[in-house]
Structures are given as structure tokens and as C-alpha cells.
Amino acid sequence: MSNVILSTEQFHASVHALAPRVAVFDCDGTLWSGDSGSGFMRWTMEQRLLSQQAIDWINGRYSGYCRGEVSEIAICGEMVQVYEGIREDELRRAAREYFSSCVEQNIFPEMHALVADLHAKGVEIWAVSSTNDWVVEEAVTRFGIAPNRVLAARVETSNGIATSTLLDVPSDEGKVAALARVGITSPDAVFGNSIHDAAMLAIALQAYAVNPTEELLAQSARERWPVYYPASVRHL
């Protein structure tokens, strides 16, 4: 079964024709290219925000993840837990500098325009990501999405300091569970790029695969989810 691939005009027209009341967006790979979660981890290593002990530990775990020995859920949680003992305001300053200098230029203009149009129509917009909340909350300010509409990987803070206590790691079915906790069980439109978004895409009135990975591309063909490639990653 082949994929239905939309042009930018078709994609935007399809979304607007839904007249959605609630729209949900994955972030990395969907609103911008690249993985800001692992990128932030590497950047904070270079900036020596992390101790050498923490660097050695998370590098070992990430290598295990790349070999298939550590699960997606585990590594996404550990990439937030590694900042235990660091002040949250310092982490938010780091996230601001990192996103501005390393990721902002990779925002897909077509997705930025779509979100702006949906905001103008009064659509309730949520961002759901397994990247840490410090980066995601900073990033989505570019899209006019407020922190209280962000569901991301996060740890508890105590006296302004990050702890190792995980509060959420929205990935796979965890994205569906995170949305359910805020009362969203059947969003009108959902946008995602990886197989870890598939469960969330499946609960939508209309799902869209944006810049999909090969696994999600295959799933989209089976489910008949329309596929959209921003110009900077246009599928050839």
C-alpha cells in the first residue's frame, strides 16, 4: 500500500478543512529537524554543565540505547535524571541558549505558519515530547504555545534544584496517557514524525505524519495517514 503524500498547500488545506478544536504536535522532527533532547545532552557536556561522572554514566547508557540494550522510555528518562543536583533556573538558561544557537534555525517554516494559523482560529494547541521540559518549553515559545500546554519528560524539583524523581516520560503509549491526564482522549488533529508517535496518532480524528521516519512511513501507509514533508526535508 502506498503513502498519500501532500504538498504544502494540500497539507494546510486538509488541516483547516477539519476545523480542529484541539491539535497536538510532537516536537523533534515534527516542528523542527533534529533531536533536541540528545542535542541538549551533548551541548551541556561540551559546556561542562554536567560533571565528568555524570557524563561517563549517561554516555554509557546512551551507547547501550544505540545498541538496543536500553529502551526508548528508559533513556529518555535518564537524559533528564542526569541533571540531578543542578538548579532549574540554570537549566532553563542553558536550554534558552542551546535552542537559540543550535536548533532555532531548523524550525520548519511551514509548520510555524500552520501553528500560527491554528492559533488565530482559536484552536487549543498542545506540544507532547519525550525531550526534557526545559528545552521543549523554551522551544515552543516560538510557536506561541504556553508552558501549561506542554507535556514533556520532566523530573521533580526540590527548592529549585532538579532531582532524579521522574514525573513523566511521554513516549509511545506514554504520550496517550499524558494527554488523557489533561482530559484529551480524542484530539481532532495530531502531528508526529516517528514510530514513538504512532500511539498518539492513532487516537486522532485525523493523523498526519510529518517528515516521517521509515518506520512511521510504513505505518502511515497501512493506516492511510497522510504524509507531509517540509521543503527542507522534501522526500525524493
C-alpha positions as CSV (number, residue, x, y, z in Angstrom):
1,M,0.0,0.0,0.0
2,S,1.4,3.4,-1.0
3,N,1.6,6.6,1.0
4,V,-0.6,9.7,0.4
5,I,1.9,12.5,0.2
6,L,0.6,16.0,0.5
7,S,2.0,19.3,-0.9
8,T,2.3,22.2,1.5
9,E,-0.9,23.7,0.0
10,Q,-2.8,20.4,0.3
11,F,-1.5,19.8,3.8
12,H,-2.6,23.2,5.1
13,A,-5.9,22.9,3.3
14,S,-6.5,19.4,4.8
15,V,-5.9,20.6,8.3
16,H,-8.0,23.7,8.0
17,A,-10.9,21.7,6.5
18,L,-11.0,19.7,9.7
19,A,-11.8,22.9,11.6
20,P,-10.0,21.3,14.6
21,R,-10.8,22.4,18.1
22,V,-7.7,20.5,19.6
23,A,-4.5,19.9,17.8
24,V,-1.5,18.0,19.2
25,F,2.1,18.3,17.9
26,D,5.1,16.2,18.6
27,C,8.2,18.4,18.6
28,D,11.6,17.0,17.5
29,G,11.4,16.1,13.8
30,T,7.9,17.5,13.5
31,L,8.2,21.2,14.3
32,W,11.9,21.4,13.6
33,S,14.5,19.0,12.3
34,G,16.9,17.1,14.6
35,D,16.7,15.7,18.1
36,S,16.9,18.5,20.6
37,G,16.9,16.0,23.5
38,S,20.2,14.3,22.6
39,G,21.5,17.6,21.2
40,F,21.0,19.3,24.5
41,M,22.7,16.5,26.3
42,R,25.8,16.7,24.1
43,W,25.8,20.5,24.3
44,T,25.7,20.5,28.1
45,M,28.6,18.1,28.1
46,E,30.6,20.5,26.0
47,Q,29.6,23.4,28.3
48,R,30.7,21.3,31.3
49,L,27.3,21.8,32.9
50,L,27.5,18.1,33.7
51,S,30.1,16.6,35.9
52,Q,32.6,14.1,34.4
53,Q,30.9,11.3,36.4
54,A,27.5,12.2,35.0
55,I,28.9,12.4,31.5
56,D,30.5,9.0,31.8
57,W,27.3,7.5,33.1
58,I,25.0,8.9,30.5
59,N,27.4,8.2,27.7
60,G,27.4,4.6,28.8
61,R,23.6,4.4,28.9
62,Y,23.3,6.2,25.5
63,S,25.7,3.7,23.9
64,G,23.6,0.9,25.4
65,Y,20.5,2.5,23.9
66,C,22.2,2.7,20.4
67,R,23.0,-1.0,20.7
68,G,19.3,-1.8,21.6
69,E,20.2,-2.7,25.2
70,V,18.4,0.3,26.8
71,S,14.8,1.1,26.0
72,E,13.5,4.4,24.5
73,I,11.5,5.1,27.7
74,A,14.5,4.4,29.9
75,I,17.0,6.6,28.0
76,C,14.5,9.5,27.7
77,G,14.0,9.5,31.4
78,E,17.7,9.1,32.2
79,M,18.5,12.0,29.9
80,V,16.6,14.2,32.3
81,Q,17.6,12.5,35.5
82,V,21.3,13.1,34.7
83,Y,20.8,16.8,35.6
84,E,20.1,15.9,39.3
85,G,21.5,18.4,41.6
86,I,21.6,21.3,39.1
87,R,19.5,24.4,39.7
88,E,16.4,24.6,37.5
89,D,17.0,28.2,36.6
90,E,20.4,27.3,35.4
91,L,19.0,24.5,33.3
92,R,16.4,26.9,31.8
93,R,19.1,29.4,30.9
94,A,21.1,26.6,29.3
95,A,18.0,25.5,27.3
96,R,17.4,29.0,26.1
97,E,21.0,29.4,24.9
98,Y,21.1,25.9,23.4
99,F,17.9,26.2,21.4
100,S,18.6,29.7,20.2
101,S,22.1,28.9,19.0
102,C,21.7,25.3,17.8
103,V,18.1,24.5,16.9
104,E,16.0,27.6,16.2
105,Q,17.3,27.8,12.6
106,N,15.9,24.3,12.0
107,I,12.3,25.2,12.6
108,F,10.1,24.2,9.7
109,P,8.6,27.5,8.4
110,E,5.6,25.6,7.0
111,M,4.8,24.2,10.5
112,H,5.4,27.5,12.1
113,A,2.9,29.1,9.7
114,L,0.3,26.3,10.3
115,V,0.5,26.6,14.1
116,A,0.1,30.4,13.8
117,D,-3.0,30.0,11.6
118,L,-4.5,27.5,14.1
119,H,-3.8,29.9,17.0
120,A,-5.6,32.6,15.0
121,K,-8.6,30.4,14.7
122,G,-8.7,29.7,18.4
123,V,-7.5,26.1,18.3
124,E,-6.3,24.6,21.6
125,I,-2.7,23.5,20.8
126,W,-0.6,21.1,22.8
127,A,3.0,20.0,22.4
128,V,3.9,16.5,23.5
129,S,7.6,15.4,23.6
130,S,9.9,12.9,25.3
131,T,12.6,15.6,25.3
132,N,13.1,17.4,28.6
133,D,10.6,20.1,29.6
134,W,13.3,22.8,29.9
135,V,14.1,22.6,26.2
136,V,10.6,22.0,25.0
137,E,9.0,24.8,27.0
138,E,11.7,27.2,25.7
139,A,11.4,26.0,22.1
140,V,7.6,26.2,21.7
141,T,7.5,29.8,22.8
142,R,8.5,30.4,19.1
143,F,5.1,28.8,18.2
144,G,3.1,30.7,20.8
145,I,2.5,27.5,22.9
146,A,2.3,28.2,26.6
147,P,4.2,26.1,29.2
148,N,0.9,24.7,30.6
149,R,0.2,23.2,27.1
150,V,3.5,21.3,27.1
151,L,3.7,17.6,28.1
152,A,7.4,16.6,28.2
153,A,9.9,14.5,30.0
154,R,10.3,16.0,33.5
155,V,11.7,15.4,36.9
156,E,10.6,16.8,40.3
157,T,12.4,19.8,41.6
158,S,13.1,20.5,45.3
159,N,14.0,24.0,46.4
160,G,14.6,25.0,42.8
161,I,17.0,22.0,42.2
162,A,16.4,19.1,39.8
163,T,16.1,15.7,41.4
164,S,16.2,12.2,39.9
165,T,12.5,11.6,40.6
166,L,10.7,11.2,37.2
167,L,7.3,12.8,36.8
168,D,6.6,11.9,33.2
169,V,8.3,10.5,30.1
170,P,5.8,10.9,27.2
171,S,6.8,8.4,24.6
172,D,4.8,5.7,22.7
173,E,1.7,4.9,24.8
174,G,3.0,7.3,27.4
175,K,2.0,10.2,25.1
176,V,-1.5,8.9,25.0
177,A,-1.5,8.6,28.8
178,A,-0.1,12.1,29.3
179,L,-2.8,13.6,27.1
180,A,-5.5,11.6,28.9
181,R,-4.3,13.1,32.2
182,V,-5.2,16.5,30.9
183,G,-8.5,15.3,29.5
184,I,-7.6,14.8,25.9
185,T,-8.6,11.4,24.6
186,S,-9.7,12.1,21.0
187,P,-7.8,15.2,19.6
188,D,-9.0,16.4,16.2
189,A,-5.6,16.6,14.7
190,V,-2.2,15.0,15.7
191,F,1.1,15.5,14.0
192,G,4.2,13.3,14.6
193,N,7.3,12.1,12.9
194,S,8.4,8.8,14.5
195,I,7.1,5.4,15.4
196,H,7.1,6.6,19.0
197,D,4.2,9.0,18.0
198,A,2.1,6.2,16.4
199,A,0.0,5.5,19.5
200,M,-0.8,9.2,19.8
201,L,-1.5,9.5,16.1
202,A,-3.9,6.5,16.4
203,I,-6.3,8.4,18.8
204,A,-6.7,11.4,16.4
205,L,-9.7,12.2,14.3
206,Q,-7.1,12.9,11.7
207,A,-3.4,12.0,12.0
208,Y,-0.6,13.5,9.9
209,A,2.9,12.0,9.5
210,V,5.3,15.0,9.2
211,N,8.8,14.3,8.0
212,P,8.3,10.6,9.0
213,T,11.0,8.1,9.8
214,E,11.0,4.9,7.7
215,E,9.1,3.0,10.4
216,L,6.4,5.7,10.7
217,L,6.2,5.9,6.9
218,A,5.3,2.2,6.7
219,Q,2.8,2.6,9.5
220,S,1.2,5.6,7.7
221,A,0.8,3.6,4.5
222,R,-1.1,0.9,6.5
223,E,-3.2,3.4,8.4
224,R,-3.7,5.7,5.4
225,W,-2.3,8.6,7.4
226,P,-1.4,11.5,5.0
227,V,2.3,12.3,4.9
228,Y,3.9,15.7,4.6
229,Y,7.5,16.7,4.0
230,P,8.5,20.3,4.7
231,A,10.6,21.8,1.9
232,S,13.9,21.5,3.7
233,V,13.5,17.7,4.0
234,R,11.3,17.1,1.0
235,H,11.1,13.4,0.2
236,L,12.7,12.4,-3.1
